[in-house]
Amino acid sequence: IVQYLDTAASDTFVDVLSKSGRVAAIGSEEIEETVIVGDSLQHNLIVQMDPLDGSSNIDVAVSIGSIFGIWRRNPSEPVTEESLLRPGSEQVAAAYVVYGSSTVMVMATHNSVQGFTLDPDTGSFTITHPDLRIPDNCLYYSTNEGNFRKLDAPTQRAVARLRDSYSLRYVGSLVADFHRNLLKGGIFLYPGDPKSPDGKLRLMYEANPLGFVAEQAGGAAYSAMQRILDIKPQGAHQRTPLILGNRAEVEETIAIIQGG
């Protein structure tokens, strides 16, 4: 059922975005190849998405979500899969939706992050979290402590410092963990390990969009070795380690990891 819902979510978003008349191409975590929609002047946007993030948590009623990164298409270039391989710094907007006790959508544009909540009676979204900023006071760290012994020594030291300083909150649904840290103040870590040095999260569909949201809200996002939004993607489904959230804590964590 999880695979079915992943596919259904992807198909639904592809259909809606394709019919919008504004989207030239769509990349989805659930689709191997890019969906090319159109190349007219009106088709001026490119969307990369994780249509159903955290779907493995559906059968235990944990919050899940959808993640979208939005780039402006270069009208002088043909629309190809290669034209979608652009760094996250070129995003013009990013958004995510959390499906939980309420349905919340967070939209980020340059220097602006706004949160909206769905009114089920009217089917419309109302702004409920204006001008979001990640709090300077970090309360939480979010990481899979079960993987601790798999990490290299510098990363273990970084996680141990967070463990000694903050409360652990980890759902295992990226969009839900990030949303809590955005509202309450925290840092999320999914580092690489010797078995998966490139991590497991997708650069284009998860890290870039949430990294953009984090930065516009005053936070930071790194792969451990560099800023997420500076990475030049080599493939549509490229993976990356991801550390994002409260800027001061992300920078301190990265300093420990890079310090060896």
LINBELWO-V217911 format. One record per pair of residues at least 4 apart in sequence whose C-alpha atoms are under 6 Angstrom apart, sorted by sequence separation. I is the first residue (numbers start at 1). J is the second residue. D is the distance in whole Angstrom. If there is no record, write none. Layout:
I;J;D  I;J;D
//
This chain:
5;9;6  13;17;6  14;18;6  39;43;6  99;103;5  108;112;6  119;123;6  156;160;6  162;166;6  175;179;6  180;184;6  181;185;5  192;196;6  193;197;5  202;206;5  203;207;5  204;208;6  207;211;6  215;219;5  222;226;6  249;253;6  254;258;6  255;259;6  57;62;5  98;103;6  108;113;4  119;124;6  151;156;6  181;186;4  192;197;4  203;208;6  214;219;5  215;220;5  222;227;4  223;228;6  98;104;5  107;113;6  118;124;6  119;125;6  192;198;5  214;220;6  222;228;5  27;34;5  97;104;6  107;114;5  118;125;4  192;199;4  221;228;6  26;34;6  97;105;4  106;114;6  117;125;5  191;199;6  26;35;5  96;105;6  106;115;4  116;125;6  117;126;5  25;35;6  54;64;5  96;106;5  105;115;6  116;126;5  211;221;5  25;36;4  53;64;6  95;106;5  105;116;5  116;127;4  25;37;5  53;65;5  95;107;4  104;116;6  115;127;6  116;128;5  24;37;5  52;65;6  53;66;6  104;117;4  115;128;6  24;38;5  52;66;5  94;108;5  103;117;6  115;129;4  24;39;6  51;66;5  93;108;5  103;118;5  114;129;6  115;130;6  50;66;6  93;109;5  114;130;5  50;67;5  114;131;5  49;67;5  113;131;5  114;132;6  223;241;5  24;43;5  49;68;4  113;132;5  223;242;5  22;42;5  23;43;5  28;48;6  48;68;6  71;91;4  222;242;6  22;43;4  24;45;6  25;46;5  26;47;5  27;48;5  28;49;5  29;50;5  48;69;5  70;91;6  71;92;5  222;243;5  22;44;6  23;45;5  24;46;6  26;48;6  28;50;6  47;69;6  70;92;6  221;243;6  23;46;6  47;70;5  70;93;5  221;244;4  46;70;6  70;94;6  220;244;6  46;71;5  69;94;4  220;245;6  45;71;6  68;94;6  140;166;5  142;168;6  219;245;5  45;72;5  46;73;6  68;95;5  139;166;6  140;167;5  141;168;5  142;169;5  143;170;6  219;246;5  220;247;5  44;72;6  45;73;5  67;95;6  140;168;6  142;170;5  219;247;4  44;73;5  67;96;4  66;96;5  224;254;6  66;97;5  65;97;5  65;98;4  64;98;6  65;99;5  64;99;5  203;238;6  63;99;6  202;238;6  203;239;5  63;100;5  202;239;4  203;240;6  201;239;5  200;239;6  201;240;6  10;51;5  198;239;6  199;240;5  9;51;6  151;193;5  198;240;5  199;241;4  198;241;6  141;186;5  6;52;6  139;185;5  140;186;4  141;187;5  142;188;5  143;189;5  34;81;6  138;185;5  139;186;5  141;188;6  134;182;5  138;186;5  192;241;5  135;185;5  191;241;5  134;185;6  190;241;6  191;242;6  190;242;5  189;242;6  189;243;4  188;243;6  188;244;5  187;244;6  187;245;4  186;245;6  187;246;6  186;246;6  134;217;6  133;217;4  133;218;6  158;253;5  158;256;6  155;257;5  154;257;5  108;213;5  111;216;5  154;260;5  65;175;6  94;209;5  54;173;4  88;208;5  69;209;5  89;229;5  88;229;4  87;229;6  87;230;6  87;231;6  87;232;5  85;233;5  50;205;5  49;205;5  48;205;6
//
